[in-house]
Amino acid sequence: MASGVALSNQCLDIYSDLQLRKKYWYIIYKLTDDLKEIVVDSVKERVKGDNLDAKVVFEELAQKLIAAENTVNEAGKKGEGRYAVLDVHYETEGSRTLDKVVYLTWVPDTLPVKQKMLYASSNKALRGKLTGIHVEIQCNDSSELKFDEIIETCRKKSRD
């Protein structure tokens, strides 16, 4: 809580469901409109037997992040950042299938300075509580939200 922004208990409970129980594909977190707490914005629940392609799931997540940039909050301010956690399945060069958790920070350059600063300083409050993250990626515009690049980053990290 270095920035004075609190972390809701639900954030960690839902993360545990993603990481340990594989209940979700992804979780999106946001700051509340008063910028005092990090809360769960949305989740993509896994349905037993669904055969969703990881790229399709990621594209849905990316669209929600991009949409946040154009959101107008209750205070009438345009643009919001987000944090996201994504359960990624990918193959290594040796054709092994791995399952890793990716942490994304979405802080578009178009956000107001105060919000960019709060998202940057509050990042540690959330990230520090989430154990088992394989890769961290910061994105500042939609060109950085590319599935293939995230998978390549995971593969590279697996080789290290």
Secondary structure, DSSP 8 states (H G I E B T S, - for coil): -TTS-EE-HHHHHHHHHHHTT--EEEEEEEE-TTSSEEEEEEEEE--TT----HHHHHHHHHHHHHHHHT-B-TTS-B---EEEEEEEEEE-TTS-EEEEEEEEEE--TTS-HHHHHHHHHHHHHHHTT-TT--EEEEESSGGG--HHHHHHHHHHHHH-
